[in-house]
Amino acid sequence: MAKTVDRICEKYEAKLRAGMMPGRFDGDHVRHMAAFRRCVAREEEIRKAESVVLSERGVFTIWWPYYHNFTRVLAKQARRLKSPEVLALAARSELEVWVQRGLERPVLEAIASTVFSLDLTGPISPLVESPGPA
C-alpha cells in the first residue's frame, strides 16, 4: 500500500496519543501536528520531484535509494543553512562526496537544479574575494 501524507500523519498521531513518543511532544497538539503535516508534505513533494528527474534520466530503480539519500542530505542542508551562497557551497561538497561514491554527476546536478534550484555546474565561486598579495 502506498504511503500518503494523510496516512503517515494518522499513524504518527496515534503514536503520540498512545504516549509512544513523549519526548517529541511539547503539549500543543494542534500546532505539533500541523508542523508535522507540513514537514511530511514537503518531503513528499521533494520525493516526487526527485522521482521525475530520475525517471527522465533513465536511472535504474535499484539506484534510486542512493540518489534519494543525496536528496535528503540537500533537503536537510536547505532547512538549516539560510544563506544561499553557503548552501550552494555545502551542496557542491556533497555533490563531490556522492560522485566519489559512484553516482552520476549529471543526475545529481539535475536533482539539485530541479528540486532545490541550485546550480552546481561550473567552477566554485568563493564567498569572499581575497585581496591577493600586497
C-alpha positions as CSV (number, residue, x, y, z in Angstrom):
1,M,0.0,0.0,0.0
2,A,1.4,3.4,-1.0
3,K,2.0,5.8,1.8
4,T,0.1,9.1,1.7
5,V,0.5,12.2,3.7
6,D,-2.8,11.6,5.5
7,R,-1.9,8.0,6.4
8,I,1.5,8.9,7.7
9,C,0.0,11.7,9.8
10,E,-2.7,9.4,11.2
11,K,-0.2,6.8,12.3
12,Y,2.1,9.4,13.9
13,E,-0.9,11.0,15.7
14,A,-1.9,7.6,17.0
15,K,1.6,7.0,18.4
16,L,1.6,10.4,20.0
17,R,-1.8,9.8,21.7
18,A,-0.6,6.4,22.9
19,G,2.4,8.0,24.5
20,M,4.9,6.2,22.4
21,M,6.8,9.4,21.6
22,P,6.6,11.6,24.7
23,G,9.9,13.3,24.1
24,R,8.7,14.8,20.8
25,F,5.6,16.4,22.1
26,D,5.6,19.8,23.8
27,G,1.9,19.9,24.8
28,D,0.3,21.9,21.9
29,H,-1.1,19.0,19.9
30,V,-2.7,21.1,17.1
31,R,0.5,23.1,16.4
32,H,2.6,20.0,16.6
33,M,0.5,18.0,14.2
34,A,0.3,21.0,11.8
35,A,4.1,21.3,11.8
36,F,4.5,17.5,11.2
37,R,2.0,17.6,8.3
38,R,3.9,20.4,6.7
39,C,7.2,18.5,7.0
40,V,5.7,15.3,5.6
41,A,4.1,17.2,2.7
42,R,7.4,18.9,1.9
43,E,9.2,15.6,1.9
44,E,6.6,14.0,-0.4
45,E,6.9,16.9,-2.8
46,I,10.7,16.6,-2.8
47,R,10.5,12.8,-3.4
48,K,8.1,13.2,-6.3
49,A,10.2,15.9,-8.0
50,E,13.3,13.7,-7.5
51,S,11.4,10.7,-9.0
52,V,10.6,12.7,-12.1
53,V,14.3,13.6,-12.6
54,L,15.4,10.0,-12.1
55,S,12.8,8.7,-14.5
56,E,13.7,11.3,-17.1
57,R,17.4,10.4,-16.8
58,G,16.7,6.7,-17.1
59,V,18.3,5.8,-13.8
60,F,17.6,2.1,-12.8
61,T,15.4,1.8,-9.8
62,I,17.9,-0.1,-7.9
63,W,20.0,3.1,-7.7
64,W,17.1,5.3,-6.6
65,P,17.7,4.9,-2.8
66,Y,21.3,6.3,-3.2
67,Y,20.0,9.3,-5.1
68,H,17.2,9.7,-2.5
69,N,19.9,9.9,0.2
70,F,21.7,12.6,-1.7
71,T,18.4,14.5,-1.9
72,R,17.7,14.0,1.8
73,V,21.1,15.5,2.6
74,L,20.4,18.5,0.4
75,A,17.0,19.0,2.0
76,K,18.5,18.9,5.5
77,Q,21.1,21.5,4.5
78,A,18.4,23.7,2.8
79,R,16.5,23.7,6.1
80,R,19.5,24.5,8.2
81,L,21.5,26.9,6.1
82,K,19.7,30.1,5.4
83,S,22.4,31.7,3.2
84,P,22.0,30.7,-0.5
85,E,25.8,31.1,-1.0
86,V,26.7,28.8,1.9
87,L,24.0,26.3,0.8
88,A,25.5,26.2,-2.7
89,L,29.0,25.6,-1.3
90,A,27.7,22.9,1.0
91,A,25.7,21.3,-1.8
92,R,28.8,21.4,-4.1
93,S,30.9,19.5,-1.5
94,E,28.0,16.9,-1.0
95,L,27.9,16.5,-4.8
96,E,31.6,15.6,-4.8
97,V,31.1,13.1,-2.0
98,W,28.3,11.3,-3.8
99,V,30.2,11.3,-7.1
100,Q,33.0,9.6,-5.3
101,R,30.5,7.0,-4.1
102,G,29.7,6.2,-7.7
103,L,26.7,8.2,-8.6
104,E,26.5,10.1,-11.9
105,R,27.3,13.8,-11.7
106,P,24.8,15.0,-14.3
107,V,22.0,13.2,-12.5
108,L,23.0,14.8,-9.2
109,E,23.3,18.2,-10.7
110,A,19.8,17.8,-12.3
111,I,18.3,16.8,-8.9
112,A,19.9,19.9,-7.3
113,S,18.8,22.3,-10.0
114,T,15.2,20.9,-10.4
115,V,14.3,20.1,-6.8
116,F,16.3,22.8,-4.9
117,S,17.1,25.4,-7.7
118,L,20.8,25.1,-7.1
119,D,23.3,25.5,-9.9
120,L,26.1,23.1,-9.2
121,T,27.8,23.2,-12.6
122,G,31.0,25.1,-13.3
123,P,33.7,26.4,-11.0
124,I,33.1,27.0,-7.3
125,S,32.9,30.8,-6.7
126,P,34.4,32.0,-3.4
127,L,32.3,33.5,-0.7
128,V,34.8,36.4,-0.1
129,E,37.3,37.7,-2.6
130,S,40.8,37.7,-1.1
131,P,42.8,40.9,-1.6
132,G,45.7,39.0,-3.0
133,P,49.4,39.5,-2.4
134,A,50.4,43.1,-1.5
